Amino acid sequence: MDFRETTRALRLLAREPPTPEQRARVGDALRSKFEGVQSVAAQVLAAWGDRTSVETLRSWLLTVLKRPYGWAIRGVAIRALAKCIDSTDTGWVLDLYFSRPDRLLKHEFLPLAAAVDPTPARPRLTAEVRSSDPLNRHAAIKVICRMPYRDRETLIRPILADTDKYNRKAARSILSSLTSA
């Protein structure tokens, strides 16, 4: 396999409307042993951006999540999905984001969570600010500060009295940056 030729051919597919044959080629590329080929295939799906592409990317992301050292390719999947999700994806994206077991993994998924539609996301985000899980409270304010909510300060302010000192510090920092902007 010629890596350059394979990736060049994949990139050309992004310029055309998808056909079943092209989708099959991109699907094969997502299963390549080479992450560079997988990355270009994900970019093609993001360029197409239709519902089938979103579902393919979502499924692929769930597969690469199982890789113990897959942070680089997960980042590719996250960035690709962030370009093409719509309001119908809000629920599963936030479920995936808030279900990550630690701060670092939640942060890894922040670009995807921040790309959701703010309107349907708001109830979940405000609920997570009051969550019993300190990691989810922190994760919620990180998304909220990236959303175009006019009342971001009001949404984040409850964290100033958080039981977790890390969350209090983060809230102070975020609120300071919002008021100085």
C-alpha positions in Angstrom: 0.0 0.0 0.0 1.3 3.4 -0.9 0.4 5.6 2.0 0.5 8.9 0.0 -1.6 7.6 -2.8 -4.1 6.2 -0.4 -4.5 9.4 1.6 -4.6 11.5 -1.6 -7.4 9.4 -3.1 -9.3 9.6 0.2 -8.9 13.4 0.3 -10.4 13.6 -3.2 -13.5 11.9 -2.0 -14.2 14.7 0.4 -14.8 17.0 -2.6 -17.7 14.8 -4.0 -21.1 13.8 -2.7 -20.8 10.4 -1.0 -21.8 7.3 -2.9 -22.2 3.7 -1.4 -18.8 2.8 -3.0 -17.1 5.8 -1.6 -18.5 5.1 1.9 -17.2 1.6 1.6 -13.7 2.9 0.8 -13.8 5.3 3.7 -15.1 2.5 6.0 -12.2 0.3 4.9 -9.8 3.2 5.6 -11.2 3.6 9.1 -10.2 0.0 9.7 -6.7 0.5 8.4 -3.8 -0.5 10.6 -2.4 3.0 9.9 -3.7 5.8 12.1 -2.8 8.3 9.4 -5.1 6.6 6.9 -7.8 6.5 9.6 -7.3 10.2 10.3 -7.9 11.1 6.7 -10.9 8.9 6.5 -12.4 10.7 9.5 -11.7 14.0 7.8 -13.6 12.9 4.7 -16.6 11.9 6.8 -16.5 15.3 8.6 -16.4 17.0 5.2 -19.4 15.1 4.0 -21.0 15.9 7.4 -24.3 14.1 6.7 -26.2 11.9 9.2 -24.6 8.7 8.0 -21.2 10.2 8.3 -21.9 11.3 11.9 -23.1 7.9 12.8 -20.1 6.3 11.3 -17.8 8.6 13.1 -19.7 8.0 16.4 -19.3 4.3 16.0 -15.6 4.6 15.1 -15.0 6.9 18.2 -16.6 4.3 20.4 -14.2 1.7 18.9 -11.1 3.8 19.3 -12.1 4.6 22.9 -11.1 1.0 23.7 -7.5 1.5 22.6 -5.2 1.9 25.6 -2.9 4.3 23.8 -5.4 5.8 21.4 -5.4 9.5 22.6 -4.1 10.9 19.2 -6.7 9.1 17.1 -9.4 9.8 19.6 -8.6 13.5 19.2 -9.0 13.1 15.4 -12.4 11.5 15.9 -13.5 14.1 18.4 -12.5 17.0 16.1 -14.2 15.4 13.1 -17.4 14.8 15.0 -17.3 18.4 16.4 -17.5 19.7 12.8 -20.7 17.8 11.9 -22.9 17.1 14.9 -26.3 18.8 15.1 -28.9 19.3 17.8 -30.1 15.7 17.6 -26.6 14.6 18.9 -26.7 16.7 22.1 -27.9 13.9 24.4 -25.4 11.2 23.4 -22.5 13.7 23.2 -23.1 15.0 26.7 -23.6 11.4 28.0 -20.3 10.4 26.6 -18.6 13.6 27.9 -19.9 13.3 31.5 -19.3 9.6 31.7 -15.6 9.9 31.2 -14.0 8.7 34.5 -11.4 11.4 35.1 -10.6 15.1 34.5 -8.1 14.4 31.7 -10.5 12.2 29.7 -13.3 14.7 30.2 -11.0 17.4 28.9 -10.1 15.3 25.9 -13.8 15.3 25.0 -14.4 19.0 25.7 -14.1 20.1 22.0 -17.0 17.7 21.2 -19.1 18.7 24.2 -18.6 22.4 23.4 -19.8 21.8 19.8 -23.3 20.7 20.9 -26.3 23.0 20.3 -26.5 25.3 23.4 -30.3 25.3 23.6 -30.9 21.6 24.2 -27.7 21.3 26.2 -28.6 23.9 28.8 -30.8 21.7 31.0 -28.2 19.0 31.2 -25.4 21.5 31.9 -27.3 23.3 34.6 -28.1 20.0 36.2 -24.4 18.9 36.1 -23.4 22.2 37.8 -25.4 20.8 40.8 -24.2 17.2 40.4 -23.0 15.3 43.3 -19.9 14.4 41.2 -17.2 17.2 41.6 -15.6 16.1 38.3 -18.9 16.6 36.4 -19.5 20.0 38.1 -16.1 21.1 36.8 -16.7 19.6 33.4 -20.0 21.4 33.2 -18.5 24.9 33.8 -15.9 24.2 31.2 -18.6 23.7 28.6 -20.7 26.5 29.8 -17.9 29.0 29.5 -17.5 28.0 25.8 -21.2 28.4 25.1 -22.8 31.7 23.9 -25.0 31.9 26.9 -25.6 35.5 27.9 -25.9 34.5 31.6 -22.8 32.3 31.8 -21.7 34.1 35.0 -25.0 33.2 36.7 -24.7 29.6 35.6 -21.1 29.3 36.9 -21.5 31.4 40.1 -22.8 28.4 42.2 -19.4 26.8 41.9 -17.8 29.6 43.9 -19.2 27.9 47.0 -18.3 24.4 45.8 -17.1 21.8 48.3 -14.2 21.0 46.0 -11.4 23.6 46.2 -10.2 22.9 42.6 -13.7 23.7 41.3 -13.9 26.9 43.4 -10.6 28.0 42.0 -11.7 27.2 38.4 -14.9 29.1 38.8 -13.1 32.2 40.2 -10.7 32.0 37.2 -13.4 31.6 34.6 -15.6 34.3 36.1 -12.6 36.6 36.3 -11.9 36.1 32.6 -15.5 36.6 31.7 -15.8 39.9 33.5 -12.5 41.2 32.1 -13.4 40.3 28.5 
